[in-house]
Amino acid sequence: MIRKLRRKFIFINMTLISLVLIIVFASICFFSYQRTKAESYDVMQRVINSDIGMPPPPVEIGNRHPKKAMPMLPVFSALLDDQGKIISAARENVAVSDEMIAEVSERVLASGRQEGILYDQRLRFLLKHTPEGVRITFADMTRELEAMTNLMITLLLVGAGGLAAFFLISLFLSGWALNPVEKAWEQQRRFVADASHELKTPLTVILANTGILLAHRQDTIDRQSKWVEYTQAEANRMKKLVDDLLFLAKSDAAEAPALQTSMNFSDVVWSCFLHFESVAYEQGIIIKSEIAPDITLTGDEGQLNQLAVILLDNACKYAGKSGTVTLTLKRLQESVLLTVSNTGAPIPVEHLNHIFERFYRSDSSRSREQGGYGLGLAIAKAIVENHRGRISVESSEKAGTTFSVNFPLK
């Protein structure tokens, strides 16, 4: 898919660039042709309106009006009587025989046009009736055609070089522009694969339990209660996973905005902390708190409560034997800082940049044993972003692991 998208990106880019170059080059050719055509007719007008053989106006050095200076084009003219016979002929910058002048003059008279082109002779002509007779002026188009040919060749070479350069640039830009799309596609693919894997395990257990129950249809529920309890436990785990996935999906689609209600954030954090005192006691770890009183925050109380639970639960799981968990909440100048620290084995450096990714585990075996799916920190990040905050993690051998959440007060 990414390759097709990249090829489509390059194709569209090159098509647009080609159209622009065609329009630009066609405009250059058109205006260049019109300019040379106008110059030719200016020279022929000068010749046809003046005495035959009159020299062109001199070019002044430093002339500020270059349009007055006529280009030195090969031209010749003929004055004909009413019967079409040549009375006189004049030549300027060109050598042409009287027979040639008579032939082209006869063709112009036969055409009945006042101006035009003799393509086989590469001549422009201009006809005018004067008291002396019919005066026809011819201008050679060889230099004009050569100039236009050279211009078109130059534009083709420039266009080919430009398209090659634009192709290389488009190739680079396609990789750079589609890199986030490719990363998101890979994350989505991995997300679907991981979600399918996580749902497969409880479904397998549920199917096995129901199979056992169906195999003992004559038994009472009381005798087979453990299989029912196992099925219920796996169904609850599946429900928790589906709820977490639904929350993340709504967050991605911006359908889970935080409710803007004012609350005592200190009380919310205290409530979560008190709940985990018993959990810490059972696990044999020490839990401490430094919660500043009466910190008011605007947001969704349910989501913020879930955020504190996720961070405390994660800290208690990985605090280690006889470890310590410290919860801190304080007010800064224009923000609120919530930190949850725990001792124990630090998170490896190579995992820190991925710790908030969905289904990511730095220690997958331990997480599975403790019932985690690798979605808790991803949900925590989504909650923080819903409240326009920032979440970060630091981990070292001496200081342990600290998750920091910063919420703006305004």
Order of alpha helices (4+ residues) and beta strands (2+ residues): alpha-beta-beta-alpha-beta-beta-beta-alpha-alpha-beta-alpha-beta-beta-alpha-beta-beta-alpha-alpha-alpha-beta-beta
